[in-house]
């Protein structure tokens, strides 16, 4: 998702389905993330929600984290919501779509031999 963080991250968690997982990779917006009182309560059928974070600065290599993420995707525990997919040769198009905020999901670049 392009530039998701700050208030958008709070809204994304609020809309998360029961037992859903919000995966946060880094911090793109550099805006404060302020959850309102009660945001983490499991009322109104919003129980079992979680946030998983990944950061690459000054930490361990991302291999185990990416393995965990790939395993969750393979098991269909997570849904990536891919809205654009194309060849690595179309990277400029993908970047333009992400920066232009025209996607409602992830962009995936396929690397082929």
Phi and psi in degrees as GROMACS dihedral restraints (atoms count N, CA, C in turn):
[ dihedral_restraints ]
;  ai    aj    ak    al  type     phi  dphi    fc
    3     4     5     6     1   -73.5    20    10
    4     5     6     7     1   134.9    20    10
    6     7     8     9     1    48.4    20    10
    7     8     9    10     1    43.0    20    10
    9    10    11    12     1   -90.8    20    10
   10    11    12    13     1   129.7    20    10
   12    13    14    15     1   169.6    20    10
   13    14    15    16     1  -174.2    20    10
   15    16    17    18     1    49.6    20    10
   16    17    18    19     1  -132.7    20    10
   18    19    20    21     1   -60.2    20    10
   19    20    21    22     1   -31.7    20    10
   21    22    23    24     1   -65.9    20    10
   22    23    24    25     1   -36.3    20    10
   24    25    26    27     1   -65.6    20    10
   25    26    27    28     1   -41.6    20    10
   27    28    29    30     1   -62.5    20    10
   28    29    30    31     1   -44.5    20    10
   30    31    32    33     1   -64.6    20    10
   31    32    33    34     1   -39.3    20    10
   33    34    35    36     1   -62.0    20    10
   34    35    36    37     1   -42.5    20    10
   36    37    38    39     1   -65.6    20    10
   37    38    39    40     1   -38.5    20    10
   39    40    41    42     1   -62.9    20    10
   40    41    42    43     1   -32.5    20    10
   42    43    44    45     1   -89.9    20    10
   43    44    45    46     1    -1.7    20    10
   45    46    47    48     1   -65.6    20    10
   46    47    48    49     1   135.3    20    10
   48    49    50    51     1   -70.9    20    10
   49    50    51    52     1   160.8    20    10
   51    52    53    54     1   -53.6    20    10
   52    53    54    55     1   137.6    20    10
   54    55    56    57     1    65.4    20    10
   55    56    57    58     1    12.4    20    10
   57    58    59    60     1   -77.7    20    10
   58    59    60    61     1   157.5    20    10
   60    61    62    63     1  -124.0    20    10
   61    62    63    64     1   125.8    20    10
   63    64    65    66     1   -97.2    20    10
   64    65    66    67     1   119.8    20    10
   66    67    68    69     1  -100.6    20    10
   67    68    69    70     1   122.2    20    10
   69    70    71    72     1  -113.5    20    10
   70    71    72    73     1   121.7    20    10
   72    73    74    75     1  -111.9    20    10
   73    74    75    76     1   105.9    20    10
   75    76    77    78     1    71.9    20    10
   76    77    78    79     1  -162.8    20    10
   78    79    80    81     1  -141.1    20    10
   79    80    81    82     1   102.4    20    10
   81    82    83    84     1   -88.0    20    10
   82    83    84    85     1   -39.7    20    10
   84    85    86    87     1   -83.0    20    10
   85    86    87    88     1   -24.9    20    10
   87    88    89    90     1    59.8    20    10
   88    89    90    91     1    23.2    20    10
   90    91    92    93     1   -96.5    20    10
   91    92    93    94     1   151.2    20    10
   93    94    95    96     1   -61.5    20    10
   94    95    96    97     1   143.7    20    10
   96    97    98    99     1  -108.3    20    10
   97    98    99   100     1   109.8    20    10
   99   100   101   102     1  -124.4    20    10
  100   101   102   103     1   106.3    20    10
  102   103   104   105     1   -83.7    20    10
  103   104   105   106     1   136.2    20    10
  105   106   107   108     1   -72.8    20    10
  106   107   108   109     1   160.8    20    10
  108   109   110   111     1   -54.8    20    10
  109   110   111   112     1   136.5    20    10
  111   112   113   114     1    86.2    20    10
  112   113   114   115     1    -2.5    20    10
  114   115   116   117     1   -60.8    20    10
  115   116   117   118     1   -26.5    20    10
  117   118   119   120     1  -101.9    20    10
  118   119   120   121     1     8.3    20    10
  120   121   122   123     1   -75.3    20    10
  121   122   123   124     1   153.2    20    10
  123   124   125   126     1   -97.9    20    10
  124   125   126   127     1    24.5    20    10
  126   127   128   129     1   -74.6    20    10
  127   128   129   130     1   169.0    20    10
  129   130   131   132     1    56.2    20    10
  130   131   132   133     1    34.3    20    10
  132   133   134   135     1    72.1    20    10
  133   134   135   136     1    19.4    20    10
  135   136   137   138     1  -106.0    20    10
  136   137   138   139     1    35.2    20    10
  138   139   140   141     1   -82.5    20    10
  139   140   141   142     1   158.5    20    10
  141   142   143   144     1    75.2    20    10
  142   143   144   145     1    13.2    20    10
  144   145   146   147     1   -80.0    20    10
  145   146   147   148     1   151.0    20    10
  147   148   149   150     1  -146.5    20    10
  148   149   150   151     1   159.7    20    10
  150   151   152   153     1  -120.5    20    10
  151   152   153   154     1   128.7    20    10
  153   154   155   156     1  -116.1    20    10
  154   155   156   157     1   129.4    20    10
  156   157   158   159     1  -114.9    20    10
  157   158   159   160     1   147.8    20    10
  159   160   161   162     1  -131.5    20    10
  160   161   162   163     1   128.4    20    10
  162   163   164   165     1  -132.7    20    10
  163   164   165   166     1   140.5    20    10
  165   166   167   168     1  -104.1    20    10
  166   167   168   169     1    -8.1    20    10
  168   169   170   171     1   -79.2    20    10
  169   170   171   172     1   129.3    20    10
  171   172   173   174     1    51.9    20    10
  172   173   174   175     1    28.1    20    10
  174   175   176   177     1  -125.4    20    10
  175   176   177   178     1  -172.1    20    10
  177   178   179   180     1   -67.2    20    10
  178   179   180   181     1   162.1    20    10
  180   181   182   183     1   -61.0    20    10
  181   182   183   184     1   148.9    20    10
  183   184   185   186     1   -77.6    20    10
  184   185   186   187     1    -0.1    20    10
  186   187   188   189     1   -47.8    20    10
  187   188   189   190     1   -56.8    20    10
  189   190   191   192     1   -62.1    20    10
  190   191   192   193     1   -37.7    20    10
  192   193   194   195     1   -66.3    20    10
  193   194   195   196     1   -44.0    20    10
  195   196   197   198     1   -67.5    20    10
  196   197   198   199     1   -33.6    20    10
  198   199   200   201     1   -63.4    20    10
  199   200   201   202     1   -45.6    20    10
  201   202   203   204     1   -57.5    20    10
  202   203   204   205     1   -46.0    20    10
  204   205   206   207     1   -63.9    20    10
  205   206   207   208     1   -45.5    20    10
  207   208   209   210     1   -62.1    20    10
  208   209   210   211     1   -40.5    20    10
  210   211   212   213     1   -63.0    20    10
  211   212   213   214     1   -41.3    20    10
  213   214   215   216     1   -64.9    20    10
  214   215   216   217     1   -40.0    20    10
  216   217   218   219     1   -65.9    20    10
  217   218   219   220     1   -44.0    20    10
  219   220   221   222     1   -63.1    20    10
  220   221   222   223     1   -36.4    20    10
  222   223   224   225     1   -79.6    20    10
  223   224   225   226     1    -3.9    20    10
  225   226   227   228     1    63.3    20    10
  226   227   228   229     1    28.0    20    10
  228   229   230   231     1   -77.7    20    10
  229   230   231   232     1   -23.4    20    10
  231   232   233   234     1  -123.5    20    10
  232   233   234   235     1   145.4    20    10
  234   235   236   237     1  -114.5    20    10
  235   236   237   238     1   117.8    20    10
  237   238   239   240     1   -77.6    20    10
  238   239   240   241     1   -13.8    20    10
  240   241   242   243     1    52.4    20    10
  241   242   243   244     1    64.7    20    10
  243   244   245   246     1   -81.4    20    10
  244   245   246   247     1   124.6    20    10
  246   247   248   249     1  -114.1    20    10
  247   248   249   250     1    -8.7    20    10
  249   250   251   252     1  -145.0    20    10
  250   251   252   253     1   133.0    20    10
  252   253   254   255     1  -142.5    20    10
  253   254   255   256     1   135.5    20    10
  255   256   257   258     1  -164.1    20    10
  256   257   258   259     1   179.7    20    10
  258   259   260   261     1   -71.7    20    10
  259   260   261   262     1   153.9    20    10
  261   262   263   264     1   -54.7    20    10
  262   263   264   265     1   -28.5    20    10
  264   265   266   267     1   -68.6    20    10
  265   266   267   268     1   -12.7    20    10
  267   268   269   270     1  -103.4    20    10
  268   269   270   271     1    22.4    20    10
  270   271   272   273     1   -57.1    20    10
  271   272   273   274     1   -38.9    20    10
  273   274   275   276     1   -59.5    20    10
  274   275   276   277     1   -40.9    20    10
  276   277   278   279     1   -65.1    20    10
  277   278   279   280     1   -42.4    20    10
  279   280   281   282     1   -63.7    20    10
  280   281   282   283     1   -45.9    20    10
  282   283   284   285     1   -62.2    20    10
  283   284   285   286     1   -42.3    20    10
  285   286   287   288     1   -62.2    20    10
  286   287   288   289     1   -40.3    20    10
  288   289   290   291     1   -66.5    20    10
  289   290   291   292     1   -40.8    20    10
  291   292   293   294     1   -66.4    20    10
  292   293   294   295     1   -50.4    20    10
  294   295   296   297     1   -66.1    20    10
  295   296   297   298     1   -31.0    20    10
  297   298   299   300     1   -81.7    20    10
  298   299   300   301     1    -0.3    20    10
  300   301   302   303     1    55.7    20    10
  301   302   303   304     1    35.9    20    10
  303   304   305   306     1   -95.2    20    10
  304   305   306   307     1     0.4    20    10
  306   307   308   309     1  -101.5    20    10
  307   308   309   310     1   148.0    20    10
  309   310   311   312     1  -114.8    20    10
  310   311   312   313     1    43.6    20    10
  312   313   314   315     1   173.3    20    10
  313   314   315   316     1  -159.9    20    10
  315   316   317   318     1   -87.6    20    10
  316   317   318   319     1   154.9    20    10
  318   319   320   321     1  -106.8    20    10
  319   320   321   322     1   132.4    20    10
  321   322   323   324     1  -121.7    20    10
  322   323   324   325     1   130.0    20    10
  324   325   326   327     1  -104.6    20    10
  325   326   327   328     1   124.5    20    10
  327   328   329   330     1   -89.5    20    10
  328   329   330   331     1   128.6    20    10
  330   331   332   333     1  -100.6    20    10
  331   332   333   334     1   118.2    20    10
  333   334   335   336     1  -117.7    20    10
  334   335   336   337     1   150.7    20    10
